[in-house]
Amino acid sequence: MELIEKINKQFNDKYSFLKLFDIVYDVNNFICFVTFLFPYQMDEMGSEARRELEGFVKEFFSLNSEVKVKFKKSFLDEKLIKIEVKNFFESQHKSLLPFIDIDNIHSSHKEYEVSVKIGLNQDVLSMIDEQELQKELVKFLSARFIASFQIEMVELAETLPTEIDVEDLLPAARPSVERYEMTIDVPLFGGDIAPKPEYIKNIKSQKSSVILGGTISAYTRKSFIAKKGKRAGEEKFYYSFTLKDISGSIDVIYFCSKTNEKKMESLADGMSIIAVGDVNKGLSGRLTCYIKKLSLATFKRVEKIVETPSGRHKQVVFTEPIETKAQSNLFEDKPIYNDNIMNNTFVVFDIETTGLDPETCEITEIGAVKVVGGVIKERFASFVKPKGKIPKEVQQLTHITDEMVANAPSVEDVLQDFYDFTRGCVISGYNIIGFDMNFIRKAAQKCGLKFDNDLLDTLIVARTSGLRVSNYKLGTVVSALGITLEGAHRAYNDAHATAQVLLALSKKK
């Protein structure tokens, strides 16, 4: 870190024992907080050191605001190290977090040499690169303690179950559990499920054969080669996602058998499901549901008549806010976008259809996000029930089947909500001028709606940006910009990725 090097040079290594912990700028009060670590064996840092370093930092960063220096002792306490190991997985490898128990993290130290052992079951060890993970964790801990770290991953005896054949506990068997109703649309695997899930907010501890329902987000598929045990050398899959109902959310994991791979591939962000699984305690109280039965399902919503710019109608698509984390670290680059992005609200959308011709083909899914001030704020997602069948080749591409849209709302109802969602906004998307808007306008004519918004085609933005790529397909552009696109050819996933492309290409240089 250049700041530490300059401090050592300025003060002739007087503060060579210090390590920079973080720099945070309070934009509301115009104060820059700088925190340094110092060894736990040393006495407390005095006011003279604080004044010297505050003056140097202010001059180094050429700050007009106030600077406050804080000192933090680097205690090599096992509890503190456990907390930071937890923070590492929570911030860097969230998909592994449910598999780690804080009781299986142990550390010991001699002077400034610290040894950390983390117990993991063989399935998790099979899916990770141990050496790379150890390097990342050493780097993470070294920035938070004055010490030298050695990390070891230790195999635990137990393994994670792939599927457990346990009968569901029906609502009648748990009279005290608060439940609500869903409608099961398409059973996927595992057998029948009683369509009365518990509220996620009430899941406070480990529990077997829990019925949960909700909407999928952050849907991810991972493959790995088992390194140990009787399945060594075999390619295995697991899926992870967040399940959210009206009361809360929970992490979900499914270790997939080969017979269910295609069924799991049909899932995507924005879809509603009902599942049965065992809830186990994760790291620091985090609960994760390991599912064994799964069906596509629909919430039984009370009919809602809403007043909108287009009049009164029955709402069928309920939008959801997208949570974003506030930035606080001075070293994190806060993106600055051009005036077009900052001065307008955008709805970035995508559709899936039964074919390419808007005269003869139909919409089967609409997904969209709303971007306000350069921040993705809100989500819109819905299946659409077409009048005809979905061709087999389209089903293979999108993983949307006739069964999945059988109970979806009509295009008239979904378009009415989408129309209200886009009012006053610039509509954007990838190749929307050449494809998507043709379908939207054709269907809208039959509903008496007119989408006359300003348009910004992100494909054109990409082509004129100077981005050097072999082609301008969405997947290619996304990859070139370092953006993650899980579940391509699903409307909401493509829309969210397109919004990220639009923002990335709209940053001020």
C-alpha positions in Angstrom: 0.0 0.0 0.0 1.5 3.3 -1.2 0.2 5.2 1.9 2.1 3.0 4.3 5.3 3.3 2.3 5.1 7.1 2.3 4.4 7.1 6.0 7.5 5.0 6.7 9.6 7.2 4.5 8.3 10.4 6.0 8.8 9.3 9.6 11.9 7.2 9.2 10.1 3.9 9.9 8.8 5.3 13.2 5.4 3.7 12.4 6.7 0.6 10.5 4.7 -1.7 12.8 1.4 -0.2 11.5 -0.9 -1.8 8.9 -3.6 0.1 7.1 -7.0 -1.4 8.0 -9.5 0.8 6.0 -10.3 4.2 4.9 -14.0 5.3 5.0 -15.3 8.7 3.8 -18.4 10.1 5.5 -19.9 12.1 2.6 -22.7 13.6 4.8 -20.3 15.1 7.4 -17.2 15.5 5.2 -14.9 13.4 7.4 -12.3 10.9 6.3 -11.8 8.1 8.8 -8.5 6.2 8.6 -8.0 3.1 10.7 -4.6 1.5 11.4 -3.8 -1.8 13.0 -1.0 -2.2 15.5 0.3 -5.3 17.4 -1.6 -6.4 20.4 1.6 -6.6 22.6 2.2 -2.8 22.2 0.9 0.0 24.4 -1.9 2.2 23.2 -1.1 4.7 20.5 -0.8 8.3 21.8 -2.3 11.6 20.7 1.0 12.7 19.2 0.9 9.8 16.7 -2.7 10.5 15.9 -2.0 14.2 15.1 1.1 13.4 13.0 -0.7 10.8 10.9 -3.9 12.9 10.5 -1.8 15.8 9.1 0.1 13.5 6.8 -3.0 11.7 5.5 -4.8 15.0 4.8 -1.8 16.2 2.8 -1.3 12.8 1.0 -4.9 12.7 -0.3 -5.1 16.5 -0.7 -8.3 16.6 1.3 -10.2 19.7 2.3 -12.3 17.7 4.7 -11.5 16.7 8.3 -9.3 13.6 8.8 -9.7 11.4 11.9 -7.2 8.6 12.5 -8.2 5.6 14.6 -6.0 2.8 16.0 -7.1 -0.8 16.4 -5.2 -3.5 18.2 -4.6 -6.6 16.2 -5.6 -9.2 18.8 -5.0 -12.8 17.6 -8.1 -14.1 19.4 -9.7 -17.3 18.1 -13.2 -15.9 18.3 -12.2 -12.8 16.3 -10.4 -15.0 13.7 -13.5 -17.2 13.4 -15.7 -14.1 12.8 -13.3 -12.9 10.0 -13.3 -16.3 8.4 -17.1 -16.1 8.4 -16.9 -12.7 6.9 -14.6 -14.0 4.2 -17.1 -16.7 3.0 -20.0 -14.3 3.3 -18.4 -11.7 1.1 -16.2 -13.8 -1.2 -17.8 -17.3 -1.5 -21.4 -16.9 -0.5 -22.3 -20.2 -2.1 -20.1 -22.1 0.4 -21.4 -20.3 3.4 -24.2 -22.7 4.3 -21.8 -25.6 4.4 -19.5 -24.1 7.0 -20.1 -24.5 10.7 -18.3 -22.0 13.0 -17.7 -24.9 15.4 -15.5 -26.5 12.8 -13.2 -23.5 12.5 -10.1 -23.6 14.8 -7.1 -21.4 15.2 -3.9 -21.4 17.2 -0.9 -19.0 17.2 2.6 -18.6 18.4 3.8 -15.1 18.4 2.7 -13.8 14.9 2.3 -17.2 13.3 -1.3 -18.3 13.1 -2.6 -21.7 12.0 -6.3 -21.9 10.9 -8.1 -25.3 10.3 -11.5 -25.4 8.6 -13.5 -28.6 8.7 -15.5 -29.3 5.5 -17.3 -32.4 4.4 -16.0 -34.4 1.4 -18.7 -33.2 -1.0 -17.7 -29.6 -0.4 -14.0 -30.4 -0.6 -14.7 -32.1 -4.0 -16.2 -28.9 -5.5 -13.5 -26.4 -4.5 -10.0 -25.6 -5.4 -8.4 -25.9 -2.0 -5.1 -24.1 -2.8 -6.8 -21.2 -4.5 -9.3 -20.8 -1.6 -6.4 -20.9 0.9 -4.6 -18.2 -0.9 -7.6 -16.0 -1.0 -8.3 -16.5 2.7 -4.7 -15.8 3.7 -4.9 -12.5 1.7 -8.2 -11.6 3.4 -7.0 -12.4 6.9 -3.6 -10.7 6.4 -5.4 -7.4 5.7 -7.2 -7.6 9.0 -4.6 -8.9 11.4 -0.8 -8.3 11.9 0.2 -11.9 11.5 1.3 -14.6 9.1 -1.4 -17.1 8.3 -1.4 -20.8 7.3 -4.7 -22.3 6.3 -5.7 -26.0 6.2 -8.9 -27.6 5.0 -9.8 -30.7 7.0 -12.2 -33.4 5.8 -15.1 -34.2 8.1 -16.6 -37.6 8.4 -20.1 -36.7 7.4 -21.3 -36.2 3.8 -24.2 -34.2 2.5 -27.3 -36.1 1.3 -28.3 -35.9 -2.3 -31.9 -36.9 -1.9 -33.7 -38.2 1.3 -36.8 -40.3 1.0 -38.8 -38.9 3.9 -42.5 -38.5 3.9 -43.8 -34.9 4.1 -45.3 -33.9 7.4 -48.7 -32.6 6.5 -50.2 -29.4 7.9 -52.5 -31.4 10.1 -49.5 -32.9 11.9 -48.3 -29.4 12.9 -51.4 -27.5 13.9 -49.4 -24.7 15.4 -47.5 -23.8 12.2 -48.7 -20.7 10.4 -49.3 -21.5 6.7 -50.7 -20.1 3.5 -51.9 -21.6 0.3 -50.3 -22.1 -3.1 -51.5 -23.8 -6.3 -49.2 -26.5 -7.6 -48.8 -26.1 -11.4 -46.2 -28.7 -12.5 -44.7 -31.4 -10.2 -41.0 -31.7 -11.1 -39.6 -34.4 -8.8 -39.9 -36.1 -5.5 -43.6 -36.8 -5.4 -46.7 -35.0 -4.1 -46.4 -31.9 -1.9 -49.1 -30.6 0.4 -49.7 -27.1 -1.1 -49.6 -25.2 2.2 -46.1 -23.9 2.8 -44.8 -22.3 6.1 -43.9 -18.7 6.2 -40.1 -18.5 5.9 -39.8 -15.9 8.6 -41.0 -18.5 11.1 -38.1 -20.9 10.3 -35.8 -20.2 13.3 -33.9 -23.4 13.7 -33.1 -26.8 12.1 -36.1 -28.7 10.9 -36.9 -31.8 8.9 -39.4 -32.1 6.0 -40.3 -28.4 5.8 -42.7 -27.2 3.1 -41.6 -23.8 1.7 -42.8 -21.8 -1.2 -41.7 -18.6 -2.9 -40.0 -16.9 -5.8 -36.5 -17.9 -7.0 -33.6 -15.4 -7.3 -29.8 -15.7 -7.7 -30.3 -19.1 -9.4 -26.9 -20.7 -10.0 -25.8 -24.1 -11.3 -22.4 -25.6 -10.4 -20.6 -28.7 -11.6 -17.6 -30.4 -10.0 -15.7 -33.6 -10.0 -15.8 -35.6 -6.8 -12.2 -35.9 -5.6 -12.8 -38.3 -2.7 -15.0 -41.0 -1.4 -16.9 -43.7 -3.3 -18.0 -41.2 -6.0 -14.4 -40.0 -6.8 -14.0 -39.0 -10.4 -17.7 -38.6 -11.0 -19.1 -35.3 -12.3 -21.8 -34.0 -10.0 -24.1 -31.0 -10.0 -25.7 -28.8 -7.4 -28.0 -25.8 -7.7 -28.3 -22.9 -5.3 -30.7 -20.0 -5.1 -32.6 -17.7 -2.7 -36.2 -18.5 -2.0 -38.4 -15.5 -1.1 -42.0 -15.3 0.1 -43.8 -12.3 1.5 -42.3 -12.8 5.0 -38.6 -13.4 4.3 -36.0 -15.4 2.4 -33.8 -18.5 2.8 -30.9 -20.0 1.0 -31.7 -23.3 -0.9 -29.3 -26.0 -2.1 -30.1 -29.1 -4.3 -27.5 -31.7 -5.0 -28.9 -32.9 -8.3 -29.2 -36.5 -9.6 -28.7 -37.0 -13.3 -32.3 -37.8 -13.8 -33.4 -34.4 -12.6 -30.8 -32.2 -14.4 -33.2 -31.2 -17.2 -35.9 -30.4 -14.8 -33.6 -28.2 -12.7 -32.4 -26.5 -15.9 -36.0 -25.3 -16.5 -35.9 -23.1 -13.4 -34.9 -19.5 -13.5 -35.0 -16.3 -11.5 -38.5 -15.0 -11.0 -40.3 -18.4 -11.1 -42.5 -19.5 -8.2 -42.0 -22.9 -6.6 -43.0 -25.0 -3.7 -40.5 -27.4 -2.2 -39.9 -29.9 0.7 -36.6 -30.0 2.3 -34.5 -30.3 5.5 -33.4 -27.0 7.0 -30.0 -27.2 8.6 -28.1 -24.6 10.6 -25.3 -22.9 8.7 -22.5 -20.5 9.8 -23.4 -18.1 12.6 -27.1 -19.1 12.6 -27.6 -18.9 8.8 -30.2 -21.5 7.8 -30.2 -23.4 4.5 -32.9 -25.7 3.0 -31.6 -28.8 1.3 -34.5 -29.7 -0.9 -35.8 -33.2 -1.9 -39.1 -32.5 -3.6 -40.0 -29.6 -5.9 -42.9 -28.4 -8.0 -43.7 -25.2 -9.9 -46.4 -23.4 -8.1 -48.4 -20.2 -8.0 -49.3 -17.9 -5.1 -53.0 -17.6 -4.3 -53.2 -13.9 -4.4 -56.3 -11.8 -3.4 -57.6 -10.1 -6.5 -56.3 -6.6 -6.6 -57.9 -3.8 -8.6 -55.5 -0.9 -9.1 -55.8 2.6 -10.3 -53.1 3.2 -12.9 -52.3 5.8 -15.6 -54.2 3.5 -18.0 -57.3 3.1 -15.8 -58.6 0.4 -13.5 -57.6 -3.2 -14.0 -56.8 -6.4 -12.2 -53.1 -6.5 -11.3 -51.4 -9.8 -12.2 -47.7 -9.0 -12.0 -46.4 -7.8 -8.7 -43.0 -6.0 -8.9 -40.3 -6.4 -6.3 -37.5 -4.1 -5.1 -33.9 -5.1 -5.8 -31.7 -4.6 -2.8 -28.3 -3.0 -3.3 -25.5 -2.6 -0.8 -24.3 0.9 0.0 -20.7 1.7 -0.8 -18.5 3.0 2.1 -14.9 2.1 1.4 -12.9 5.0 -0.2 -10.9 2.6 -2.3 -14.0 1.2 -4.1 -14.6 3.0 -7.3 -18.1 4.5 -7.4 -19.2 4.5 -11.0 -20.1 7.8 -12.6 -22.5 7.5 -15.5 -23.3 9.9 -18.4 -26.1 12.4 -18.2 -28.5 10.2 -20.2 -28.3 7.5 -17.5 -28.4 9.9 -14.5 -31.2 12.1 -15.8 -33.7 9.4 -17.0 -35.4 6.3 -15.6 -34.9 3.2 -17.7 -36.9 0.0 -18.0 -34.6 -2.7 -19.5 -36.6 -5.7 -20.6 -36.4 -8.9 -22.5 -39.1 -11.4 -23.8 -39.2 -15.1 -24.7 -41.5 -16.1 -27.5 -42.8 -19.2 -29.4 -40.9 -18.1 -32.5 -39.4 -15.2 -34.5 -42.4 -13.8 -36.3 -44.5 -11.4 -34.3 -47.4 -11.9 -36.8 -47.7 -15.6 -36.1 -45.8 -16.2 -32.8 -46.6 -15.3 -29.2 -44.9 -14.0 -26.1 -44.3 -16.6 -23.3 -42.3 -14.5 -20.8 -41.5 -10.9 -20.0 -38.7 -9.9 -17.6 -37.6 -6.4 -16.8 -35.7 -4.2 -14.4 -36.0 -0.5 -13.6 -32.9 1.6 -13.4 -33.0 4.9 -11.5 -30.0 7.2 -11.3 -27.7 4.4 -12.4 -28.9 1.9 -9.9 -31.0 -1.2 -10.6 -34.0 -0.7 -8.3 -37.0 -2.9 -9.2 -37.8 -6.2 -10.9 -40.7 -7.2 -13.1 -41.1 -10.9 -14.2 -44.0 -13.0 -15.4 -44.8 -16.0 -17.6 -47.4 -15.4 -20.3 -49.9 -18.0 -21.4 -49.9 -18.3 -25.2 -52.9 -19.6 -27.1 -50.9 -22.2 -29.0 -48.2 -24.7 -28.1 -44.5 -23.9 -27.6 -42.4 -25.7 -30.3 -40.0 -28.3 -29.0 -36.9 -26.6 -30.3 -38.0 -23.4 -28.5 -38.6 -25.4 -25.3 -35.0 -26.8 -25.6 -33.6 -23.3 -26.0 -35.5 -21.5 -23.2 -36.4 -24.4 -21.0 -40.0 -23.0 -20.9 -42.5 -25.8 -21.4 -46.3 -25.8 -22.1 -46.9 -27.0 -18.5 -45.0 -24.0 -17.0 -47.2 -21.5 -18.8 -50.5 -23.4 -18.5 -51.7 -21.3 -15.5 -49.9 -18.1 -16.4 -51.9 -14.9 -16.9 -52.9 -13.8 -20.5 -50.7 -11.5 -22.6 -53.4 -8.8 -22.2 -53.2 -8.8 -18.4 -49.4 -9.0 -18.3 -49.0 -6.2 -20.9 -51.3 -3.9 -19.0 -49.0 -4.2 -15.9 -45.9 -3.9 -18.0 -47.4 -0.8 -19.7 -47.9 0.8 -16.2 -44.4 -0.3 -15.2 -42.8 1.6 -18.1 -44.8 4.8 -18.0 -42.5 7.9 -18.0 -39.4 5.7 -18.6 -37.0 5.1 -21.4 -37.4 1.6 -22.6 -34.2 -0.3 -23.3 -33.1 -3.9 -24.1 -30.8 -5.9 -26.3 -31.9 -5.7 -30.0 -35.4 -4.5 -28.9 -35.8 -2.4 -32.1 -35.2 -5.4 -34.3 -37.1 -7.9 -32.3 -38.7 -7.4 -28.9 -40.6 -4.2 -29.5 -42.2 -5.7 -32.6 -43.8 -8.3 -30.4 -44.7 -5.9 -27.7 -46.4 -3.4 -30.1 -48.2 -6.1 -32.0 -49.7 -7.6 -28.8 -50.4 -4.1 -27.4 -52.5 -3.1 -30.5 -54.9 -5.9 -29.6 -55.1 -4.6 -26.0 -55.7 -1.0 -27.0 -52.3 0.1 -25.6 -49.6 2.2 -27.2 -46.0 2.0 -26.1 -44.7 5.3 -27.3 -41.7 5.6 -24.9 -38.3 6.8 -26.0 -36.1 3.7 -26.9 -32.5 3.0 -26.3 -31.3 -0.2 -27.9 -28.3 -1.6 -25.9 -27.1 -3.5 -28.9 -26.6 -0.2 -30.7 -24.8 1.2 -27.6 -22.5 -1.8 -27.6 -21.8 -1.5 -31.4 -20.9 2.2 -31.1 -18.9 1.9 -27.8 -15.6 0.8 -29.3 -15.8 -2.5 -27.4 -13.6 -5.0 -29.2 -15.4 -8.4 -29.5 -15.7 -11.1 -32.1 -19.5 -10.5 -32.4 -22.1 -8.5 -30.6 -24.3 -11.3 -29.2 -25.4 -10.6 -25.6 -23.4 -13.5 -24.3 -20.2 -12.3 -26.0 -20.6 -8.7 -24.8 -21.5 -9.8 -21.2 -18.3 -12.0 -21.1 -16.1 -9.2 -22.5 -17.3 -6.8 -19.7 -16.9 -9.4 -16.9 -20.6 -9.6 -16.2 -22.2 -12.8 -15.0 -25.1 -14.2 -16.9 -26.7 -17.2 -15.3 -29.6 -18.9 -17.1 -29.4 -17.2 -20.5 -32.5 -17.2 -22.8 -34.8 -16.5 -19.8 -36.4 -13.1 -19.9 -35.5 -11.7 -16.4 -31.9 -13.0 -16.4 -31.2 -11.5 -19.9 -32.9 -8.2 -18.9 -30.8 -7.9 -15.7 -27.6 -8.7 -17.6 -28.5 -6.2 -20.3 -29.1 -3.5 -17.7 -25.6 -4.2 -16.4 -24.2 -3.9 -19.9 -26.0 -0.6 -20.4 -24.5 0.8 -17.2 -21.0 -0.6 -17.9 -21.0 1.1 -21.4 -22.4 4.3 -20.0 -19.6 5.0 -17.4 -17.8 8.3 -17.8 -14.2 7.7 -18.6 
